[in-house]
């Protein structure tokens, strides 16, 4: 059952990613990116990283994608204009397939016996308590720098939005 779910999430993530790249409409690309993020959250949940799965849904599929959709609508982006020949679409598809086959061939040549052994996962791995403890002890300075940068970006966005009126 887990293998079936893994392949299902992987197939839909791959389908959404290829559709996102090949779509001519910006809103459709953004919606396919949301589908891709939902599939990634499912894969994270299957790996017992439930906090990362929830954060993927809330932060990326929720907040970031709402921001992206607002920017698309604010800039009034439309469907790509011009004639796209069947040759260009076929060339894109061939390029994507060639890249996929290259990546699969590189992965197939890897020898699993030469990889270092994996470490045992500690108790409570990925829980809110453990992530919070690490974030607010070992990584407090990068966390605070990121929060100040985000605050500066929000203030800058408000100032730019107010100056247009």
DSSP file (Angstrom, degrees, kcal/mol; ACC not computed):
  #  RESIDUE AA STRUCTURE BP1 BP2  ACC     N-H-->O    O-->H-N    N-H-->O    O-->H-N    TCO  KAPPA ALPHA  PHI   PSI    X-CA   Y-CA   Z-CA
    1    1 A X     >        0   0    0      0, 0.0     4,-2.3     0, 0.0     5,-0.2   0.000 360.0 360.0 360.0 -41.8    0.0    0.0    0.0
    2    2 A X  H  >  +     0   0    0      1,-0.2     4,-2.7     2,-0.2     5,-0.2   0.904 360.0  50.7 -64.8 -39.3    2.8    2.4    0.9
    3    3 A X  H  > S+     0   0    0      2,-0.2     4,-2.5     1,-0.2    -1,-0.2   0.895 109.7  50.7 -64.6 -39.4    4.6    1.7   -2.4
    4    4 A X  H  > S+     0   0    0      2,-0.2     4,-2.1     1,-0.2    -1,-0.2   0.910 112.0  47.0 -63.9 -42.4    1.3    2.3   -4.3
    5    5 A X  H  X S+     0   0    0     -4,-2.3     4,-3.0     2,-0.2     5,-0.3   0.901 110.9  52.7 -65.8 -40.5    0.9    5.7   -2.5
    6    6 A X  H  X S+     0   0    0     -4,-2.7     4,-2.7     1,-0.2    -2,-0.2   0.946 112.3  44.0 -59.8 -48.9    4.6    6.6   -3.1
    7    7 A X  H  X S+     0   0    0     -4,-2.5     4,-2.7     2,-0.2    -1,-0.2   0.858 113.2  52.7 -66.3 -33.9    4.2    5.9   -6.9
    8    8 A X  H  X S+     0   0    0     -4,-2.1     4,-2.5    -5,-0.2     5,-0.2   0.955 113.0  42.3 -64.4 -50.5    0.9    7.8   -6.9
    9    9 A X  H  X S+     0   0    0     -4,-3.0     4,-2.4     1,-0.2    -2,-0.2   0.909 116.5  49.9 -62.4 -41.0    2.3   10.9   -5.2
   10   10 A X  H  X S+     0   0    0     -4,-2.7     4,-2.5    -5,-0.3    -2,-0.2   0.911 111.2  48.1 -64.7 -42.3    5.4   10.7   -7.4
   11   11 A X  H  X S+     0   0    0     -4,-2.7     4,-2.9     2,-0.2    -2,-0.2   0.936 114.1  45.4 -64.1 -46.8    3.4   10.3  -10.6
   12   12 A X  H  X S+     0   0    0     -4,-2.5     4,-2.6     2,-0.2    -1,-0.2   0.869 112.8  51.3 -67.3 -34.8    1.1   13.2   -9.8
   13   13 A X  H  X S+     0   0    0     -4,-2.4     4,-2.2    -5,-0.2    -1,-0.2   0.925 113.4  44.9 -65.1 -43.4    4.1   15.4   -8.8
   14   14 A X  H  X S+     0   0    0     -4,-2.5     4,-2.5     2,-0.2     5,-0.2   0.920 113.8  49.5 -65.3 -44.1    5.9   14.6  -12.0
   15   15 A X  H  X S+     0   0    0     -4,-2.9     4,-2.4     1,-0.2    -2,-0.2   0.917 113.0  47.0 -60.4 -44.8    2.7   15.2  -14.1
   16   16 A X  H  X S+     0   0    0     -4,-2.6     4,-2.3     2,-0.2    -1,-0.2   0.878 111.8  50.8 -66.6 -37.7    2.1   18.5  -12.3
   17   17 A X  H  X S+     0   0    0     -4,-2.2     4,-2.0     2,-0.2    -2,-0.2   0.925 112.8  44.5 -67.0 -44.1    5.7   19.6  -12.8
   18   18 A X  H  X S+     0   0    0     -4,-2.5     4,-2.1     1,-0.2    -2,-0.2   0.913 115.0  49.2 -66.7 -41.0    5.8   18.9  -16.5
   19   19 A X  H  X S+     0   0    0     -4,-2.4     4,-1.1    -5,-0.2    -2,-0.2   0.871 109.1  53.6 -64.0 -36.4    2.4   20.5  -16.9
   20   20 A X  H  < S+     0   0    0     -4,-2.3     3,-0.2     1,-0.2    -1,-0.2   0.912 111.7  44.2 -64.2 -42.8    3.6   23.6  -15.0
   21   21 A X  H  < S+     0   0    0     -4,-2.0    -2,-0.2     1,-0.2    -1,-0.2   0.873 118.9  42.1 -70.4 -36.7    6.6   24.0  -17.2
   22   22 A X  H  < S+     0   0    0     -4,-2.1    -1,-0.2    -5,-0.2    -2,-0.2   0.528  87.7 111.9 -92.0  -5.4    4.7   23.4  -20.5
   23   23 A X     <  -     0   0    0     -4,-1.1     6,-0.0    -3,-0.2    -3,-0.0  -0.404  53.2-156.5 -71.2 143.5    1.6   25.5  -19.7
   24   24 A X  S    S+     0   0    0     -2,-0.1    56,-1.7    55,-0.0     2,-0.5   0.591  75.4  76.1 -92.1 -12.8    1.0   28.7  -21.6
   25   25 A X     >  -     0   0    0     54,-0.2     4,-2.0     1,-0.1     5,-0.2  -0.881  69.8-149.9-105.4 125.7   -1.2   30.2  -18.9
   26   26 A X  H  > S+     0   0    0     -2,-0.5     4,-2.1     1,-0.2     5,-0.1   0.864  97.6  51.9 -62.4 -37.0    0.5   31.6  -15.8
   27   27 A X  H  > S+     0   0    0      1,-0.2     4,-2.4     2,-0.2    -1,-0.2   0.909 109.2  50.1 -67.4 -39.8   -2.5   30.9  -13.5
   28   28 A X  H  > S+     0   0    0      2,-0.2     4,-2.3     1,-0.2    -1,-0.2   0.886 109.3  52.3 -64.8 -37.5   -2.6   27.3  -14.7
   29   29 A X  H  X S+     0   0    0     -4,-2.0     4,-1.8     2,-0.2    -2,-0.2   0.912 109.9  48.8 -62.5 -42.1    1.2   27.0  -14.0
   30   30 A X  H  X S+     0   0    0     -4,-2.1     4,-1.7     2,-0.2    -2,-0.2   0.902 111.3  49.3 -65.4 -40.9    0.7   28.4  -10.5
   31   31 A X  H  X S+     0   0    0     -4,-2.4     4,-1.9     1,-0.2    -1,-0.2   0.880 109.9  51.0 -67.2 -37.1   -2.2   25.9   -9.8
   32   32 A X  H  X S+     0   0    0     -4,-2.3     4,-2.1     1,-0.2    -1,-0.2   0.835 106.5  55.5 -68.3 -31.1   -0.1   23.0  -11.1
   33   33 A X  H  X S+     0   0    0     -4,-1.8     4,-2.2     2,-0.2    -2,-0.2   0.872 105.3  52.5 -66.2 -35.9    2.7   24.1   -8.7
   34   34 A X  H  X S+     0   0    0     -4,-1.7     4,-2.1     2,-0.2    -2,-0.2   0.913 108.2  50.4 -64.1 -42.2    0.2   23.9   -5.9
   35   35 A X  H  X S+     0   0    0     -4,-1.9     4,-2.1     1,-0.2    -2,-0.2   0.913 109.6  51.5 -60.4 -42.2   -0.7   20.3   -6.9
   36   36 A X  H  X S+     0   0    0     -4,-2.1     4,-2.2     1,-0.2    -2,-0.2   0.903 108.8  50.4 -61.6 -41.5    3.0   19.6   -7.0
   37   37 A X  H  X S+     0   0    0     -4,-2.2     4,-2.1     2,-0.2    -1,-0.2   0.863 108.0  52.8 -67.6 -35.1    3.4   21.0   -3.4
   38   38 A X  H  X S+     0   0    0     -4,-2.1     4,-2.0     2,-0.2    -1,-0.2   0.911 109.3  49.8 -63.8 -41.3    0.5   18.9   -2.2
   39   39 A X  H  X S+     0   0    0     -4,-2.1     4,-2.1     1,-0.2    -2,-0.2   0.900 109.7  50.8 -64.3 -40.1    2.2   15.8   -3.6
   40   40 A X  H  X S+     0   0    0     -4,-2.2     4,-2.5     1,-0.2    -1,-0.2   0.891 107.6  53.4 -63.9 -38.3    5.4   16.7   -1.9
   41   41 A X  H  X S+     0   0    0     -4,-2.1     4,-2.3     1,-0.2    -1,-0.2   0.893 107.6  51.7 -63.1 -38.0    3.6   17.1    1.4
   42   42 A X  H  X S+     0   0    0     -4,-2.0     4,-1.9     2,-0.2    -2,-0.2   0.904 109.4  49.2 -63.1 -40.9    2.2   13.6    0.9
   43   43 A X  H  X S+     0   0    0     -4,-2.1     4,-1.1     2,-0.2    -2,-0.2   0.892 110.3  50.9 -65.6 -39.0    5.7   12.2    0.3
   44   44 A X  H  <>S+     0   0    0     -4,-2.5     5,-2.2     1,-0.2     3,-0.5   0.909 108.7  51.8 -63.5 -40.8    6.9   14.0    3.5
   45   45 A X  H ><5S+     0   0    0     -4,-2.3     3,-1.5     1,-0.2    -1,-0.2   0.871 105.7  54.8 -64.3 -35.7    4.1   12.5    5.5
   46   46 A X  H 3<5S+     0   0    0     -4,-1.9    -1,-0.2     1,-0.3    -2,-0.2   0.779 104.3  55.1 -67.2 -25.0    5.0    9.1    4.2
   47   47 A X  T 3<5S-     0   0    0     -4,-1.1    -1,-0.3    -3,-0.5    -2,-0.2   0.299 119.4-112.3 -88.0   9.4    8.5    9.6    5.5
   48   48 A X  T < 5S+     0   0    0     -3,-1.5     2,-0.7     1,-0.2    -3,-0.2   0.741  81.4 128.4  63.2  26.0    7.1   10.4    9.0
   49   49 A X     >< +     0   0    0     -5,-2.2     4,-2.0     1,-0.2    -1,-0.2  -0.616  23.9 159.1-104.2  69.0    8.2   14.0    8.7
   50   50 A X  H  >  +     0   0    0     -2,-0.7     4,-2.4     1,-0.2     5,-0.2   0.833  67.1  55.2 -67.5 -34.3    4.7   15.3    9.6
   51   51 A X  H  > S+     0   0    0     75,-0.7     4,-2.7     2,-0.2    -1,-0.2   0.930 109.6  46.9 -63.9 -44.1    5.9   18.8   10.7
   52   52 A X  H  > S+     0   0    0      2,-0.2     4,-2.4     1,-0.2    -2,-0.2   0.881 111.1  53.1 -64.7 -37.3    7.6   19.4    7.3
   53   53 A X  H  X S+     0   0    0     -4,-2.0     4,-1.8     2,-0.2    -2,-0.2   0.924 111.8  44.3 -63.7 -44.4    4.5   18.1    5.5
   54   54 A X  H  X S+     0   0    0     -4,-2.4     4,-3.0     2,-0.2     5,-0.2   0.912 113.9  49.8 -67.4 -42.0    2.2   20.5    7.4
   55   55 A X  H  X>S+     0   0    0     -4,-2.7     4,-2.6     1,-0.2     5,-0.9   0.875 107.4  55.6 -64.3 -36.0    4.7   23.4    6.9
   56   56 A X  I  <>S+     0   0    0     -4,-2.4     5,-2.4    -5,-0.2     4,-0.5   0.915 113.5  41.4 -59.8 -43.2    4.8   22.5    3.2
   57   57 A X  I  <>S+     0   0    0     -4,-1.8     5,-0.8     3,-0.2    -2,-0.2   0.933 121.6  39.1 -71.4 -46.1    1.0   22.9    3.0
   58   58 A X  I  <>S+     0   0    0     -4,-3.0     5,-2.0     3,-0.2    -3,-0.2   0.950 126.9  29.2 -71.8 -49.2    0.7   26.0    5.1
   59   59 A X  I  <>S+     0   0    0     -4,-2.6     5,-2.9    -5,-0.2     6,-0.3   0.969 132.2  24.3 -80.4 -55.0    3.7   28.0    4.1
   60   60 A X  I   XS+     0   0    0     -5,-0.9     5,-1.6    -4,-0.5    -3,-0.2   0.976 130.1  35.6 -80.6 -56.5    4.3   27.0    0.5
   61   61 A X  I   <S+     0   0    0     -5,-2.4    -3,-0.2     3,-0.2    -4,-0.2   0.791 132.0  31.9 -70.3 -25.1    1.0   25.8   -0.9
   62   62 A X  I  ><S+     0   0    0     -5,-0.8     4,-1.7    -6,-0.3    -3,-0.2   0.896 129.1  18.6 -92.4 -78.4   -0.9   28.3    1.2
   63   63 A X  I  ><S+     0   0    0     -5,-2.0     4,-2.0     1,-0.2    -3,-0.2   0.926 126.0  45.0 -68.6 -49.6    0.9   31.6    1.8
   64   64 A X  I  ><S+     0   0    0     -5,-2.9     4,-2.4     1,-0.2    -1,-0.2   0.909 114.6  48.3 -65.1 -42.1    3.6   31.7   -0.9
   65   65 A X  H  ><S+     0   0    0     -5,-1.6     4,-2.5    -6,-0.3    -1,-0.2   0.836 108.4  54.1 -71.5 -30.3    1.2   30.5   -3.7
   66   66 A X  H  X S+     0   0    0     -4,-1.7     4,-2.3     2,-0.2    -1,-0.2   0.919 110.1  48.7 -63.8 -41.8   -1.4   33.1   -2.7
   67   67 A X  H  X S+     0   0    0     -4,-2.0     4,-2.2     2,-0.2    -2,-0.2   0.919 111.2  49.3 -61.5 -44.4    1.3   35.7   -3.0
   68   68 A X  H  X S+     0   0    0     -4,-2.4     4,-2.4     1,-0.2    -2,-0.2   0.912 111.1  49.3 -62.8 -42.7    2.4   34.3   -6.4
   69   69 A X  H  X S+     0   0    0     -4,-2.5     4,-2.4     1,-0.2    -1,-0.2   0.887 109.6  52.2 -65.4 -37.4   -1.2   34.4   -7.6
   70   70 A X  H  X S+     0   0    0     -4,-2.3     4,-2.7     2,-0.2    -1,-0.2   0.912 110.3  48.4 -62.3 -41.7   -1.7   38.0   -6.4
   71   71 A X  H  X S+     0   0    0     -4,-2.2     4,-2.7     2,-0.2    -2,-0.2   0.910 110.6  50.8 -65.5 -41.7    1.4   39.0   -8.3
   72   72 A X  H  X>S+     0   0    0     -4,-2.4     5,-1.8     1,-0.2     4,-0.5   0.922 115.6  42.3 -61.1 -43.2    0.2   37.2  -11.5
   73   73 A X  H  <5S+     0   0    0     -4,-2.4     3,-0.3     2,-0.2    -2,-0.2   0.860 113.5  52.3 -72.8 -34.6   -3.1   39.0  -11.2
   74   74 A X  H  <5S+     0   0    0     -4,-2.7    -2,-0.2     1,-0.2    -1,-0.2   0.901 111.9  45.1 -67.3 -40.7   -1.5   42.3  -10.3
   75   75 A X  H  <5S-     0   0    0     -4,-2.7    -1,-0.2    -5,-0.2    -2,-0.2   0.567 105.7-133.6 -79.2  -7.7    0.8   42.2  -13.3
   76   76 A X  T  <5 -     0   0    0     -4,-0.5     2,-0.2    -3,-0.3    -3,-0.2   0.913  32.6-172.6  57.1  46.6   -2.2   41.1  -15.5
   77   77 A X      < -     0   0    0     -5,-1.8     2,-0.2    -6,-0.1    -1,-0.2  -0.510   1.5-167.7 -72.6 137.1   -0.2   38.4  -17.1
   78   78 A X        -     0   0    0     -2,-0.2   -52,-0.2     1,-0.2     3,-0.1  -0.562  34.8 -62.8-115.1 179.8   -2.0   36.7  -20.0
   79   79 A X        -     0   0    0     -2,-0.2   -54,-0.2     1,-0.1    -1,-0.2  -0.346  69.6 -88.1 -62.1 145.7   -1.5   33.6  -22.0
   80   80 A X        -     0   0    0    -56,-1.7     2,-0.2     1,-0.1    -1,-0.1  -0.332  48.6-136.4 -58.6 133.2    1.7   33.6  -24.1
   81   81 A X        +     0   0    0     -3,-0.1     2,-0.1     2,-0.1    -1,-0.1  -0.491  56.9  50.3 -90.5 161.4    1.0   35.3  -27.4
   82   82 A X  S    S-     0   0    0     -2,-0.2     2,-0.6     2,-0.1     0, 0.0  -0.251  90.9 -59.3 101.9 170.5    2.2   34.1  -30.7
   83   83 A X        -     0   0    0     -2,-0.1     2,-0.7     0, 0.0    -2,-0.1  -0.792  40.5-160.4 -94.4 123.8    2.1   30.8  -32.6
   84   84 A X        -     0   0    0     -2,-0.6    -2,-0.1     4,-0.0     2,-0.0  -0.915  19.5-141.4-102.5 116.4    3.8   27.9  -30.9
   85   85 A X     >  -     0   0    0     -2,-0.7     4,-1.6     1,-0.1     3,-0.4  -0.290  20.0-114.7 -75.4 161.8    4.5   25.3  -33.5
   86   86 A X  H  > S+     0   0    0      1,-0.2     4,-2.4     2,-0.2     5,-0.2   0.779 115.9  62.7 -64.7 -25.5    4.1   21.6  -32.9
   87   87 A X  H  > S+     0   0    0      2,-0.2     4,-2.4     1,-0.2    -1,-0.2   0.890 101.7  49.4 -67.7 -38.4    7.9   21.3  -33.4
   88   88 A X  H  > S+     0   0    0     -3,-0.4     4,-2.3     2,-0.2    -2,-0.2   0.914 112.4  47.1 -67.7 -41.2    8.6   23.6  -30.4
   89   89 A X  H  X S+     0   0    0     -4,-1.6     4,-2.4     2,-0.2    -2,-0.2   0.916 113.9  48.2 -64.6 -42.5    6.2   21.5  -28.2
   90   90 A X  H  X S+     0   0    0     -4,-2.4     4,-2.6     1,-0.2    -2,-0.2   0.885 110.2  52.4 -64.5 -38.0    7.8   18.3  -29.4
   91   91 A X  H  X S+     0   0    0     -4,-2.4     4,-2.3     2,-0.2    -2,-0.2   0.901 109.6  48.8 -65.1 -40.8   11.2   19.7  -28.8
   92   92 A X  H  X S+     0   0    0     -4,-2.3     4,-2.4     2,-0.2    -2,-0.2   0.934 112.6  48.2 -62.0 -45.7   10.3   20.6  -25.2
   93   93 A X  H  X S+     0   0    0     -4,-2.4     4,-2.4     1,-0.2    -2,-0.2   0.907 112.2  48.5 -63.0 -41.9    8.9   17.1  -24.6
   94   94 A X  H  X S+     0   0    0     -4,-2.6     4,-2.7     1,-0.2    -1,-0.2   0.899 110.9  51.5 -65.5 -40.0   12.0   15.5  -26.0
   95   95 A X  H  X S+     0   0    0     -4,-2.3     4,-2.2     2,-0.2    -2,-0.2   0.903 110.7  47.5 -63.1 -41.7   14.2   17.7  -23.9
   96   96 A X  H  X S+     0   0    0     -4,-2.4     4,-2.2     2,-0.2    -2,-0.2   0.916 113.9  47.3 -66.0 -42.8   12.3   16.8  -20.7
   97   97 A X  H  X S+     0   0    0     -4,-2.4     4,-2.8     2,-0.2    -2,-0.2   0.895 111.1  51.6 -66.2 -39.2   12.4   13.1  -21.6
   98   98 A X  H  X S+     0   0    0     -4,-2.7     4,-2.2     2,-0.2    -2,-0.2   0.920 110.8  47.8 -63.9 -42.8   16.1   13.2  -22.4
   99   99 A X  H  X S+     0   0    0     -4,-2.2     4,-2.4     2,-0.2    -1,-0.2   0.909 112.1  50.5 -63.0 -41.3   16.8   14.9  -19.1
  100  100 A X  H  X S+     0   0    0     -4,-2.2     4,-2.5     1,-0.2    -2,-0.2   0.922 111.0  47.6 -62.5 -45.1   14.7   12.3  -17.3
  101  101 A X  H  X S+     0   0    0     -4,-2.8     4,-2.4     2,-0.2    -1,-0.2   0.868 111.1  52.2 -64.9 -35.8   16.5    9.4  -19.0
  102  102 A X  H  X S+     0   0    0     -4,-2.2     4,-2.1    -5,-0.2    -2,-0.2   0.933 111.3  46.0 -64.5 -45.5   19.9   10.9  -18.1
  103  103 A X  H  X S+     0   0    0     -4,-2.4     4,-2.3     1,-0.2    -2,-0.2   0.912 113.3  49.5 -64.8 -41.9   19.0   11.3  -14.5
  104  104 A X  H  X S+     0   0    0     -4,-2.5     4,-2.4     1,-0.2    -1,-0.2   0.894 110.5  50.4 -64.6 -39.5   17.6    7.7  -14.3
  105  105 A X  H  X S+     0   0    0     -4,-2.4     4,-1.2     2,-0.2    -1,-0.2   0.874 110.4  49.4 -67.9 -35.5   20.7    6.3  -16.0
  106  106 A X  H  < S+     0   0    0     -4,-2.1     4,-0.5     2,-0.2     3,-0.3   0.918 113.0  46.9 -67.5 -42.2   23.0    8.1  -13.5
  107  107 A X  H >< S+     0   0    0     -4,-2.3     3,-1.1     1,-0.2    -2,-0.2   0.887 108.8  55.4 -66.2 -38.0   20.9    6.8  -10.6
  108  108 A X  H 3< S+     0   0    0     -4,-2.4    -1,-0.2     1,-0.2    -2,-0.2   0.796 103.5  55.7 -66.2 -27.3   21.0    3.3  -12.0
  109  109 A X  T 3< S+     0   0    0     -4,-1.2    -1,-0.2    -3,-0.3    -2,-0.2   0.586  83.2 107.9 -82.3  -9.6   24.8    3.3  -12.2
  110  110 A X    <   -     0   0    0     -3,-1.1     2,-0.7    -4,-0.5     3,-0.1  -0.453  66.6-138.4 -69.5 139.7   25.1    4.1   -8.4
  111  111 A X    >   -     0   0    0     -2,-0.1     3,-1.6     1,-0.1     4,-0.4  -0.882   7.1-158.7-100.6 110.8   26.4    1.2   -6.3
  112  112 A X  G >  S+     0   0    0     -2,-0.7     3,-0.9     1,-0.3    -1,-0.1   0.767  88.5  64.8 -62.2 -24.2   24.4    1.1   -3.0
  113  113 A X  G 3  S+     0   0    0      1,-0.2    -1,-0.3    -3,-0.1     4,-0.1   0.736  97.9  55.0 -71.9 -19.7   27.1   -0.8   -1.3
  114  114 A X  G <  S+     0   0    0     -3,-1.6    -1,-0.2     2,-0.1    -2,-0.2   0.532  86.7 100.0 -89.6  -6.4   29.6    2.1   -1.7
  115  115 A X  S <  S-     0   0    0     -3,-0.9     3,-0.1    -4,-0.4     2,-0.0  -0.509  84.6-103.7 -76.7 147.6   27.2    4.5    0.1
  116  116 A X        -     0   0    0     -2,-0.2    -1,-0.1     1,-0.1    -2,-0.1  -0.385  44.7 -96.6 -68.0 150.2   27.9    5.3    3.7
  117  117 A X        -     0   0    0      1,-0.1     2,-0.1    -4,-0.1    -1,-0.1  -0.370  41.6-113.1 -67.4 147.0   25.6    3.6    6.2
  118  118 A X        -     0   0    0      1,-0.1     2,-0.2    -3,-0.1    -1,-0.1  -0.473  27.4-117.8 -80.3 151.9   22.7    5.7    7.4
  119  119 A X        -     0   0    0     -2,-0.1     2,-0.2     1,-0.1    -1,-0.1  -0.518  32.5 -99.6 -85.2 155.6   22.4    6.8   11.0
  120  120 A X        -     0   0    0     -2,-0.2     2,-0.4     1,-0.1    -1,-0.1  -0.518  38.6-115.7 -73.3 141.9   19.6    5.8   13.2
  121  121 A X        -     0   0    0     -2,-0.2     3,-0.1     1,-0.1    -1,-0.1  -0.642  31.5-123.6 -81.5 132.5   16.8    8.3   13.6
  122  122 A X    >   -     0   0    0     -2,-0.4     3,-1.4     1,-0.1     2,-0.1  -0.238  35.8 -82.9 -72.0 163.2   16.5    9.7   17.2
  123  123 A X  T 3  S+     0   0    0      1,-0.3    -1,-0.1     2,-0.0     0, 0.0  -0.435 116.2  19.7 -66.4 136.5   13.3    9.5   19.2
  124  124 A X  T >  S+     0   0    0      1,-0.2     3,-2.0    -2,-0.1     6,-0.3   0.660  83.2 174.0  79.6  16.1   11.0   12.4   18.3
  125  125 A X  T <   +     0   0    0     -3,-1.4    -1,-0.2     1,-0.3     3,-0.1  -0.354  67.7   9.0 -59.4 129.0   12.6   13.1   15.0
  126  126 A X  T 3  S+     0   0    0      1,-0.3   -75,-0.7   -77,-0.1    -1,-0.3   0.475  94.2 135.9  82.6   2.4   10.7   15.8   13.1
  127  127 A X    <>  -     0   0    0     -3,-2.0     4,-2.5     1,-0.1    -1,-0.3  -0.384  68.1-112.3 -80.1 164.3    8.4   16.7   15.9
  128  128 A X  H  > S+     0   0    0      1,-0.2     4,-2.6     2,-0.2     5,-0.2   0.877 115.5  53.8 -62.7 -38.3    7.5   20.3   16.8
  129  129 A X  H  > S+     0   0    0      2,-0.2     4,-2.4     1,-0.2    -1,-0.2   0.941 112.1  42.2 -63.9 -48.1    9.4   20.1   20.1
  130  130 A X  H  > S+     0   0    0     -6,-0.3     4,-2.4     2,-0.2     5,-0.2   0.924 116.9  46.8 -67.5 -44.6   12.7   18.8   18.6
  131  131 A X  H  X S+     0   0    0     -4,-2.5     4,-2.7     1,-0.2    -2,-0.2   0.916 113.9  49.1 -64.0 -42.0   12.6   21.2   15.7
  132  132 A X  H  X S+     0   0    0     -4,-2.6     4,-2.4    -5,-0.3    -2,-0.2   0.900 110.5  50.4 -63.0 -41.4   11.7   24.1   18.0
  133  133 A X  H  X S+     0   0    0     -4,-2.4     4,-0.6    -5,-0.2     5,-0.4   0.931 114.9  42.7 -63.5 -45.6   14.5   23.3   20.4
  134  134 A X  H >X>S+     0   0    0     -4,-2.4     5,-1.7     1,-0.2     4,-0.9   0.912 115.0  50.7 -66.0 -41.7   17.1   23.1   17.6
  135  135 A X  H 3<5S+     0   0    0     -4,-2.7     8,-0.2     1,-0.2    -2,-0.2   0.885 115.8  40.2 -65.3 -39.4   15.8   26.2   15.9
  136  136 A X  H 3<5S+     0   0    0     -4,-2.4    -1,-0.2    -5,-0.2    -2,-0.2   0.367 126.3  31.9 -97.0   6.1   15.8   28.3   19.0
  137  137 A X  H X<5S+     0   0    0     -3,-0.7     3,-0.6    -4,-0.6     4,-0.2   0.639 129.0  23.3-117.9 -64.4   19.1   27.1   20.4
  138  138 A X  T 3<5S+     0   0    0     -4,-0.9     3,-0.2    -5,-0.4    -3,-0.2   0.842 134.2  32.8 -75.6 -33.5   21.6   26.1   17.7
  139  139 A X  T 3><S+     0   0    0     -5,-1.7     4,-1.7     1,-0.2    -1,-0.2  -0.106  76.5 120.5-117.7  35.2   20.2   28.2   14.9
  140  140 A X  H <> S+     0   0    0     -3,-0.6     4,-2.4     2,-0.2     5,-0.2   0.893  74.5  52.6 -68.5 -39.5   18.8   31.3   16.7
  141  141 A X  H  > S+     0   0    0     -3,-0.2     4,-2.4     2,-0.2     5,-0.2   0.948 111.3  43.9 -66.1 -49.0   21.0   33.8   14.9
  142  142 A X  H  > S+     0   0    0      1,-0.2     4,-2.3     2,-0.2    -1,-0.2   0.878 113.5  53.9 -62.0 -33.9   20.0   32.7   11.3
  143  143 A X  H  X S+     0   0    0     -4,-1.7     4,-1.9    -8,-0.2    -2,-0.2   0.927 110.9  44.4 -63.7 -44.7   16.4   32.5   12.5
  144  144 A X  H  X S+     0   0    0     -4,-2.4     4,-2.3     2,-0.2    -2,-0.2   0.876 111.8  52.6 -69.1 -37.4   16.5   36.1   13.7
  145  145 A X  H  X S+     0   0    0     -4,-2.4     4,-2.3     1,-0.2    -1,-0.2   0.920 110.0  49.1 -63.1 -42.7   18.3   37.3   10.6
  146  146 A X  H  X S+     0   0    0     -4,-2.3     4,-2.3     1,-0.2    -2,-0.2   0.889 110.3  50.9 -63.5 -38.8   15.6   35.7    8.4
  147  147 A X  H  X S+     0   0    0     -4,-1.9     4,-2.1     2,-0.2    -1,-0.2   0.896 110.4  48.3 -68.2 -38.4   12.9   37.3   10.5
  148  148 A X  H  X S+     0   0    0     -4,-2.3     4,-2.4     2,-0.2    -2,-0.2   0.900 111.8  50.4 -66.7 -40.1   14.5   40.8   10.1
  149  149 A X  H  X S+     0   0    0     -4,-2.3     4,-2.1     2,-0.2    -2,-0.2   0.905 111.1  48.4 -63.7 -41.5   14.9   40.3    6.4
  150  150 A X  H  X S+     0   0    0     -4,-2.3     4,-2.2     2,-0.2    -2,-0.2   0.895 110.8  50.9 -65.0 -39.6   11.2   39.3    6.0
  151  151 A X  H  X S+     0   0    0     -4,-2.1     4,-2.5     2,-0.2    -2,-0.2   0.913 109.9  49.7 -63.6 -42.3   10.2   42.3    8.1
  152  152 A X  H  X S+     0   0    0     -4,-2.4     4,-2.5     1,-0.2    -2,-0.2   0.887 110.3  51.1 -63.6 -38.5   12.2   44.6    5.9
  153  153 A X  H  X S+     0   0    0     -4,-2.1     4,-2.3     2,-0.2    -2,-0.2   0.901 110.5  48.5 -65.9 -39.8   10.6   43.0    2.8
  154  154 A X  H  X S+     0   0    0     -4,-2.2     4,-2.3     2,-0.2    -2,-0.2   0.927 112.3  47.9 -66.0 -44.3    7.1   43.5    4.2
  155  155 A X  H  X S+     0   0    0     -4,-2.5     4,-2.4     1,-0.2    -2,-0.2   0.914 112.7  49.7 -62.3 -42.5    7.9   47.2    5.0
  156  156 A X  H  X S+     0   0    0     -4,-2.5     4,-2.5     1,-0.2    -1,-0.2   0.891 109.9  50.4 -62.8 -40.0    9.3   47.7    1.6
  157  157 A X  H  X S+     0   0    0     -4,-2.3     4,-2.2     2,-0.2    -1,-0.2   0.895 111.1  48.8 -65.8 -39.6    6.3   46.2   -0.1
  158  158 A X  H  X S+     0   0    0     -4,-2.3     4,-2.3     2,-0.2    -2,-0.2   0.916 111.8  48.9 -65.7 -42.4    3.9   48.4    1.9
  159  159 A X  H  X S+     0   0    0     -4,-2.4     4,-1.8     1,-0.2    -2,-0.2   0.916 112.8  47.6 -64.2 -43.2    6.0   51.5    1.1
  160  160 A X  H  X S+     0   0    0     -4,-2.5     4,-0.7     1,-0.2    -1,-0.2   0.882 112.7  49.2 -64.5 -37.8    6.0   50.6   -2.7
  161  161 A X  H  < S+     0   0    0     -4,-2.2     3,-0.4     1,-0.2     4,-0.4   0.878 111.9  48.1 -69.7 -37.1    2.2   49.9   -2.6
  162  162 A X  H >< S+     0   0    0     -4,-2.3     3,-0.9     1,-0.2    -1,-0.2   0.820 104.5  59.5 -73.8 -30.1    1.4   53.2   -0.9
  163  163 A X  H 3< S+     0   0    0     -4,-1.8    -1,-0.2     1,-0.2    -2,-0.2   0.708  96.1  63.2 -73.2 -17.9    3.6   55.3   -3.2
  164  164 A X  T 3<        0   0    0     -4,-0.7    -1,-0.2    -3,-0.4    -2,-0.2   0.698 360.0 360.0 -76.9 -19.1    1.5   54.1   -6.3
  165  165 A X    <         0   0    0     -3,-0.9    -1,-0.2    -4,-0.4    -2,-0.1   0.480 360.0 360.0 -79.2 360.0   -1.7   55.8   -4.9
